[in-house]
Amino acid sequence: MISGGGTGGHVYPILAVVEALKSQVAGCEFLYVGSSGGVEHKIVGREGLPFTAISTGALRGIAPWTMVGNLVRIMAGFVQSLGIVRRFSPDVALVTGGYVCAPVALAAWLFRVPLLVLLPDLEPGLAVKTLSRLATRVSVSFPEVAKYFTRDKVITSGYPVRTQFFATDKAQAIKAFELEEGLKTITVFGGSRGAHSLNVALSQCLEPLLEVCQVVHVCGYLDADWVMKRRSQLPQRLQSRYRAYPYLHDEMPMALAAADLVVARAGAATLGEFPALGLPSILVPYPYAGQHQELNADYLVRRGAAVKIADSDLGEKLLPTILELLGDEQTLAQMSARARALSRPDAAQHIAAELRQLGGSRSLRRDRKS
């Protein structure tokens, strides 16, 4: 039984663990419990996992009257979770961050279901800190994060990444996107929901950028119409160097593998997926994500795998930063090597093995996501 947060940075690590469990144990059954209408529902559905939605809502950074309504929704979600756990009778529960996880985790705890909390980020949010008190184990991606939790509960697993990221070949990726061989490629994306300011900054410098490289741009659904119109306004010879997509699902590992440099927000996935591919990156933390994205970006910058641009500086700094890096083969190679050194290819298998152990005598005949 599994429950994740509402962003790809929390859903994809869970999918990596599911993939690992399927390779370790035949006949596992899973149930993913999440919020209705969110990006996680679409992603999980594409993977063929059973999905059940519960009521949920945030409690921080909102108006008091909204908080009251969200509290009611969370209580309803808890009642729903009790019924789900009773019916599904999971051997073990796996949760990440986000408020949708709290009712599920509490219901699992009340039914004495072993609970593993997976933290992909470098700093736990309120939900994860609270859930860790109910957890049997807390899996953290980085040793620096262990200090936030009870020592005997913590395992340092690394960031779980889907096997596609380790099996994808650059030449194959270039061919899949019909890109020009021998021409530098940058991939630009803003996470599962897109990034408007990043899209605007890229749009403003497309012509000079496309003179020296080709671009794979994942812009998000909200900006897709005007981004596609902008592409149609480019000279014909530059249009062929600019591939724009509202969103990529199974193709995303290929889109990253094709890149010599990636420009992106600094969500949790950057900490696992970029190292898996040895990707140099320019990171633009989302300014309204608390400190999580700043911490993620700083982690990679300090280790020489990335450079950081503030969202407010995008218009001024994006083009010169890209051009400087693309023109410096030695720096790109060093950043790539330093990123790859941070990778933990065995992370998902490690967490899957821990879940199997927590399942104990039930042998994980049914593995479920809450």
N, C-alpha and C positions, 0 to 999 in steps of 0.2 A: 504494500500500500504506500502511495507516494503523494506528497503535497509540495508544490513549489511556489515561488513568488511569481509575479506577473510579468517578468521580463525574460528575454532569451538568455541573459546571463545567469539566471537561476534554473531555467528549464533545461537548457542543453547539458549542463553537468549531470543532472538527473538522468537524462536520456543516455549519457555515456555509461552511467552506473547500471542502468537497465540492460544495455547492450552487454556489459561485462557479466552480469548475472545470468543472462541467457546463455553465454558461452560456458559458464561454470555449472549450471544446474538445468537439466532438461525439464520441461513441463511447468516452469514457473507461471504463476498467474499474477497479473498486476492490475491495480486500480489506481488511477490518478485522480486525486481530488483537488479541484482548483476553483477559481472564480469564473463565472459565466461571461462570455463575450470578450474575454481578454486574449492577448496574443498567445498565451500558453495553451488555450483551448485549440487554436488553429495548429500550433506546432505539434502538440501531442496527438491530435487527430491524424495528422499526416504520418505519424509513426505507427498508427494502428493500435494505440493503447486505449483501453476503455477509460472514459473520462466521466466524472460526476461533478457537477457544480454545486457549490454551497454559497450561502449569503455571506458577505464580508464587507469590510470597510476600514479605512485608515482612522487612526486616533490622534495623529500628530500633524501640526501645521494646518489645521482646519478650523473653521468657525465653531463656536460652542454649540449652536443649534444643529450644525451638521454632525458634530460629534455624538449628540444624543441619538440621532437617527442611525448612525453607524454602530453605536453600541447595541441598539436593538437588532440590527442586521447580524452583528457578531454573535449575539445570543441565539438568534435563529440558526446561524451557521453551526453553533455548538450542538444544538438539538439535532440538526441534520447529521452532523458528524457522529453522534452517538448511534444513530440508526445505521449509518454506513458501516461503522466498525462492528456493530452487532451482527449485521447481515454478512459482511465479507469475512469476518473473523480472521484478520491477517496474522501471519506469523511474526512480522516485523514491520515497522513503519519508518519511512525515510522522509524527512522534511527539510526544506531550505528556509530562506528568510521570507518575509512578507506576512501581512496580517491574515491571509487566508490559511496559513499553516497553524495558527494558534488553536482554533477550535478542533482541528483534526488531531493535533498533538495531545491536547488535553483529553480528548475522547480516548485516544490510544492508551494514554497513561492510566486512565480510570479503568480500562479493561485489561490492564497489566500486559499490554503489548510492548515488547522492547522497542525503544525509540532511538533512532540515530538522527542527529541534527547535522546537516552538511552546510558549512559556511564557505562559499566561494570567495567572499570579499576579504579585504585586509583588516576590516574593523566590523565587529558585530553591531547590528542595529538593535533597537529596543526589543523587537519580537524575538530575535535569536538569543539575546541575553536572558530573556524570560523563559524561553523554551528550554534552554540549556539546563535549567533546574529540574525539569521533568525528564531530561534525556538520560538514556543508558550510556550513550557515547556521543561525543561531539567530534566530528571530523573537520579539521581545518586544513587549508591549502598551503599555509606558510607557517614556519616555526614562530614567527613574530606574533602570531595571533593567539597562541596557546595561553598566554598570560591572562586572557580575559575569562578563562574557564577553570573549573575545578580540575586539578592536575590529573587525577586518576581516571577522569572521563575522556581526556583528549587523546586523539590520534592525529598525527600529522601525515596526511595522505598525499598531498599535492593536489593540484587542480585537475579534476577528471575531464578528459577531452575525448570526443568521439574518435573512433579509429580512423575515420576518413581523413583526419588531419595528418595522420602519420603515414598514410598510404597514398597520398596524392602527389603526383609528379608534376613539376613545373611545366615541362614540355607538353605533357598531356593537357594541362590546364590552359595553356596558350592556344592549343589546337581546339579545345572545347569551346572557347569563347571567340574563335576565329580571329585571334589577334595577330599582329604582325611580328614575326620572329625577329629577334635582334634589336627591337625597339623597346626602350624602358617602359614599364607598366606601373601605374599606381592604381590602387583600389581605394575608393573613398566610400565610407558608409557611416551612418550615425546610430547604429544599433537597431533593435527590432522595430522601433517606431520612427526611425529617421531622425534627422537633425536639421532644422530649418536654417539656422545661422551658417552651418557648414555648407549646406546646399547653395545658399546665396553667395557665400564667399567663393566657392568653386565656380559658380556661374559667371562671376565677375572677372575671372582670370582664365577662362577656358581657352581663348584663342592663343595667347602666348604660351600657355601650358601645352596645348596640343601640337605646337610646333616642335616640341622636343620629346614628347612621350605620348602614350596612349592611356586612356582612363576607363576603368570599370567603376561605375558610380551606382551605388545602391541608395536611392534617395528617400525611400519611404512612400507610403501611399498618399499622404496628405499633400506632398509637393509634386507628385508624379506628373500631373497635367502640365504645369508650367515648365518643369524640367524637360519634358519631351518636346514642348514647343521651342524651348531654348536650343535644343539639339537641332531641330529642323531649320533654325536660322543660321547655323554654322555653314561656312563654305563646304562644298561637297567633299573635298579632300580631307577636311578635318572631321566631318561627321563619321567617317569610317574609323577614326581613332577614338571615338567617344561612345561607349556602351552604357546606356542608362537603364536601370531596372527599378520598379517600385520596391521589390523585395526579392530575395533569393532564399530558397529553403535548402534543398539537397545540394544545390549548386554553390553554396557559400564557401565550402572548403576549397573548391576549384577557383573561385574568384579571388580568394586570398593567396592560394598557391601560385597563381599567375603573377602576383605582384612582386616588384623589386622594392616597393615602399608602400605602406598603407597609411591612410589618414583617417582617423576615427575618433569617436568619443572614447572614454576610458572606463567603460563598464567592466564588470567582473570577467567577462569572457576574454578580454584582452590579456589577462594574466595567464591564461592557459592556452588559448588558441594561437596567439602570436608566437610564443615560445615553441609550440609544437612544430610550427612551420619555419622557425628561425627568421621571423619577419621584423625588419626595421620599421619603426612607426613614428608618425607624428600624432600626438595625442592632444585632443581638445576637450578637457573635462566639461561636462554639462554643469553650468554654474548653479543650477537649482537642485542638485542631487545631494545636498549636504556635503560632507567631506569625502564620501566614498570614492568618487571618481578622481578627486585630487590625490588621494592616497594611492590609488591604483596607478595613476600616471607617474607620480613621484617614485614609486617602487621601481618601475621600469627605467625611468630616467636616471636614477642613482646607479643602476647597474649597467648603464651604457647601452641599453637596448632601444631607447626612445628619446625623442625630444618633445617638449611640451609647449603649446601655444594657448594662451588664455582666449576664451571665447570672444572677449571684447577686442582682441587684437587680430582676429582672423583676416579682416579686410586688408590690413596693412602687411601682415607677416606670412600669410599662407603661401603665396606664390614664391617669394624669395627663399623661403625655407625649403620648399620642395625642390626648387632649381639648384640650390646649394648642395643638398644631399644627393640628388641625382647626378650631379657633376663630380662627386667625390666617391669614387669606387672603393677606396680604402676604408673610408668611414662607414659606408654601407656594409661592407664585408665584416668590419668589426662589430657593428650593431647587430648584424645577423647572427654572428657567432655567440655574442653575449646573450641574445634572446634565447637561442637554442639551448644554451647552458642552463637555463631556468626551467626547462621542460621536465615533466615527470610522466613518462609514457605509461607507467604502471599504476597511476593514481586510481583510475576507475576499478581496476582489478582488485586493488587493495581495499577499497570501500566495499566492493561486492563481497569479498571474503569476510569482512567484518560483519556485514549484514547476515551472511550465512551462519556465522558463529552466534550472533544474537538470536537467530531463529531457533537455535538449539535443536531439541529433539523433534521438532516439527519438520525439520529438514527442508524448510522453505519450499514445501510442495506448492505453496501459494506465496508468491512474492508480491507485495502490494505497495503502491505509492500513495501516501496520504499527503 
